[in-house]
Amino acid sequence: MWPKESKNTFASIPLSSEMKSHQYFPLLLLIFLALTFTSKAQEKEQYVILISLDGYRYDYTERFQPENLNRFIKGGTAAEAMIPSFPSKTFPNHYTIATGMKPENHGLVDNAFYDPYKDQVYVINNREIVQDGYWYGGTPLWVLAEQQGLTTASYFFVGTEAPVKGIQPTYFYNYDGNIPNLTRISKVFEWLILPEEERPRLITLYFSDMDDIGHRYGPDNNEQLSIRLHRLDRELGALFEGLKSFDLDINVFIVSDHGMTNVPKVNLLNLNHITDGIDAKVINNGASAHLYLNNPLEIEEVYLKLNSKEGPFKTVKVREREYYKNIETYRHRMGDLLILPDLGFYLATTVGMVGYQNRSALFKTEVFGEHGYSPEYRDMHGIFYANGPRIKEGLKIPTFQNIHVYPVICEILGLKIPEGIDGELEVLKPILKN
């Protein structure tokens, strides 16, 4: 007769001499495996909410002391900073966080670039192009999760609007910056109250507040940044408080794609003047310009001509791998040459210069904020905070590269990590509770 007490049932079964015989070993093994499976089944499923605070520089929390974010950090893990990948632009780095791969390996090599195979320029404000899965390599978290049987949802995240490998999140929205933050947050609660078979286990969220205000006034305008950050903090507080009402193991990751640096209006560089007389397609990203030569055999001549020009910028050959290390997969998207301004200077076309003049007059500022520079500059560094049942409390970790976020989220969700990513689980595994 089976004992009434179910706890430690295996240990309570008396073993007779007959049961000790090898003929009972398969039965004992079956009982052991069944009990192990039951124990695993009783463990609560883990949920992950990945939140991007675009343009949130590594030092903003210490400078402005947002109440709810500080409480979140105290109850979880925080990195000193998170290093973006080159170039430190929004689309490449969001997609790096989503795939665990550097831009040179996942294909979004900048916010804007030319693809000669498709004879198109990828630009982030072209809806048709952004929604074309052709541009996106790697396996984003939501694709991996859906492939392995989990439901996912997104209220904005780079890559979710396109079918990558033919897959998108079960629930997602096309980007609309006019949607209020609280509307996005309330949708998270709606998703979490769905029946278990419909409920997303992975949710991504995106907020542009700190990027918007940083671009407008620069990262040193304490008055403007403080107003916007404390409003965002109150909205995040509403999210944190609402999540407490769910009897679910929800792990929240808060990251940013890059930091921000000051660019005085007088430091704008006219790209048309710099590239005058160069026979090439020029795609400008401000902190970098890609040159696709019409005659690649002229690279040495063009390289010498550009570097002979005086100014706070330099020209480098893509093939020398100084910035993009792997050029085998997407070399055609990177171009032949890169023009890179010094930190605090920014490339603008003649038309773009007029736009900056108008912004200066409208917002009454002589300083703007920009990014896209080498990740070696600390101003480009972002944030990494995590809190939840699988995350250690009160832990401070050193600065690390953003490629390592992907595998730790996979680990929490029980997803098999794909081969060929740049991130390594060992980097962030120490933040996890056993």
Helices and strands as residue ranges (DSSP letters): H 9-12, G 22-24, H 25-42, E 46-53, H 60-64, H 67-74, E 77-79, E 82-83, H 90-99, H 103-106, E 112-115, E 120-123, H 127-130, G 133-135, H 141-147, E 152-155, E 171-172, H 181-192, E 202-207, H 209-217, H 222-243, E 249-255, E 261-264, G 265-267, E 268-270, H 271-274, E 280-284, E 289-293, G 296-298, H 299-307, E 313-317, G 318-320, H 331-334, E 337-341, E 346-348, H 350-363, E 367-370, G 378-380, E 384-387, E 395-397, E 400-401, G 402-404, H 405-413, H 425-428, G 429-431
